[in-house]
Amino acid sequence: MKKIIQTLSLCLILFLTSCTKSTEVKLWQAEITENKAASLKEVFLKNGSEKLLDITASKDEVKMSDYNKMTANQIASYFQDKFKIDITKEFIDNPEGIVILGLFYAKKEQQDVNSQIMSNRTNNLMKANVMQANDTNDCFWAAVTGIFSLADAKNIWKAISAGATEETVIAAAKLIGRRAGGIIMITIAILEIGECIGWW
């Protein structure tokens, strides 16, 4: 009888432990909140470069993960507000994927702004600007190819260059998928791309 009670106790402990673990491993999902940002640049600037520098310098993976999740929430909210697209469905438990999508679209927004500025100049200058924006020596591409191969990055860029319709966003999201680099790589990429684009 004593052995049966011990066995039942052990089973109960194992059951409770597995329940606790399954609660701990609960999937993260982006929270859509009210968004007031006019651009993705504003979304990335919300938290300031000093905070990001401190987090990357600490090399604390938990802090980096929390930062990525917070940024992913803000990007998802921005897409919902501006384009009426819920990108969270494509990135269940993958905040880093949302951050990468946001970085690519931030680069696209910057290119669109530059093109508008250049539209008052000659046609040749406009062509030069577009070529420069897609230059593989650009610091943006150097940062992105730390996460993807150049071929994958270019395919994502092609999808994003088509615009911000639901179809193109989902196409880009599927290309990013789970090929996104680790937590640390993504946080460092935000810092590097921000420096490259001139955010801080």
KAZIQUI-V941017 format. One record per residue. N is the residue number from 1. RES is the residue in one small letter. PHI is phi in whole degrees, 0 to 359 (NA if undefined). PSI is psi as a letter, one per 30 degrees, with the letter a starting at -180 (999 if undefined). OMEGA is omega in whole degrees, 0 to 359 (* if undefined). Layout:
n: (N:N)
res: (RES:RES)
phi: (PHI:PHI)
psi: (PSI:PSI)
omega: (OMEGA:OMEGA)
This chain:
n: (1:2:3:4:5:6:7:8:9:10:11:12:13:14:15:16:17:18:19:20:21:22:23:24:25:26:27:28:29:30:31:32:33:34:35:36:37:38:39:40:41:42:43:44:45:46:47:48:49:50:51:52:53:54:55:56:57:58:59:60:61:62:63:64:65:66:67:68:69:70:71:72:73:74:75:76:77:78:79:80:81:82:83:84:85:86:87:88:89:90:91:92:93:94:95:96:97:98:99:100:101:102:103:104:105:106:107:108:109:110:111:112:113:114:115:116:117:118:119:120:121:122:123:124:125:126:127:128:129:130:131:132:133:134:135:136:137:138:139:140:141:142:143:144:145:146:147:148:149:150:151:152:153:154:155:156:157:158:159:160:161:162:163:164:165:166:167:168:169:170:171:172:173:174:175:176:177:178:179:180:181:182:183:184:185:186:187:188:189:190:191:192:193:194:195:196:197:198:199:200)
res: (m:k:k:i:i:q:t:l:s:l:c:l:i:l:f:l:t:s:c:t:k:s:t:e:v:k:l:w:q:a:e:i:t:e:n:k:a:a:s:l:k:e:v:f:l:k:n:g:s:e:k:l:l:d:i:t:a:s:k:d:e:v:k:m:s:d:y:n:k:m:t:a:n:q:i:a:s:y:f:q:d:k:f:k:i:d:i:t:k:e:f:i:d:n:p:e:g:i:v:i:l:g:l:f:y:a:k:k:e:q:q:d:v:n:s:q:i:m:s:n:r:t:n:n:l:m:k:a:n:v:m:q:a:n:d:t:n:d:c:f:w:a:a:v:t:g:i:f:s:l:a:d:a:k:n:i:w:k:a:i:s:a:g:a:t:e:e:t:v:i:a:a:a:k:l:i:g:r:r:a:g:g:i:i:m:i:t:i:a:i:l:e:i:g:e:c:i:g:w:w)
phi: (NA:299:294:296:297:297:296:297:297:298:298:297:298:298:298:296:296:294:296:298:297:295:288:296:271:306:296:280:219:302:257:277:236:295:240:246:288:272:207:292:303:299:299:290:281:310:268:76:286:298:298:295:298:299:294:291:293:291:57:274:296:293:297:295:298:298:297:297:294:297:295:299:301:292:293:300:294:297:297:296:288:278:250:58:239:266:278:297:296:275:230:296:56:217:299:298:297:296:298:298:302:298:295:297:291:296:296:296:300:297:297:296:296:299:295:295:297:284:298:277:260:288:300:297:294:298:297:297:295:295:298:295:295:256:293:289:274:303:298:300:293:298:291:291:284:283:253:236:286:299:298:297:299:294:295:297:299:299:297:289:298:290:128:237:285:302:296:288:296:293:299:295:299:292:293:288:44:257:281:302:291:290:306:295:301:292:297:294:298:301:297:295:291:300:295:297:281:92:283:216)
psi: (e:e:e:e:e:e:e:e:e:e:e:e:e:e:e:e:e:e:e:e:e:f:e:e:g:k:k:k:k:k:k:k:l:k:k:g:k:f:l:f:e:e:e:f:f:e:f:k:f:e:e:e:e:e:e:e:e:f:g:j:e:e:e:e:e:e:e:e:e:e:e:e:e:e:e:e:e:e:e:e:e:e:f:h:k:j:f:f:f:f:h:k:h:i:e:e:e:e:e:e:e:e:e:e:e:e:e:e:e:e:e:e:e:e:e:e:e:f:f:f:a:l:e:e:e:e:e:e:e:e:e:e:f:g:k:f:f:k:f:e:e:e:e:e:f:f:e:l:l:e:e:e:e:e:e:e:e:e:e:e:f:f:a:h:l:e:e:e:e:e:e:e:e:e:e:e:b:g:f:k:a:l:e:e:e:e:e:e:e:e:e:e:e:e:e:e:f:g:e:999)
omega: (180:180:180:179:179:180:179:178:179:178:179:179:179:179:180:178:181:177:180:181:181:176:180:184:180:184:173:173:183:176:178:178:178:184:181:184:179:181:177:175:178:179:181:181:182:187:175:182:181:179:180:177:179:182:181:179:181:184:179:185:179:178:179:179:178:179:180:180:179:179:179:177:182:179:179:179:179:180:179:183:187:186:183:179:177:182:183:181:181:186:177:179:180:181:180:177:178:180:179:178:179:179:178:180:175:177:179:178:180:179:180:178:179:180:178:179:183:184:178:181:184:181:180:179:178:180:179:181:180:178:181:181:180:182:182:176:178:182:176:182:178:180:183:181:169:182:182:168:180:180:179:180:180:178:177:180:179:179:183:180:180:178:183:174:180:182:182:178:181:178:179:180:180:177:179:176:180:178:180:179:182:182:183:181:183:181:178:179:178:181:182:181:176:177:182:184:178:179:181:*)
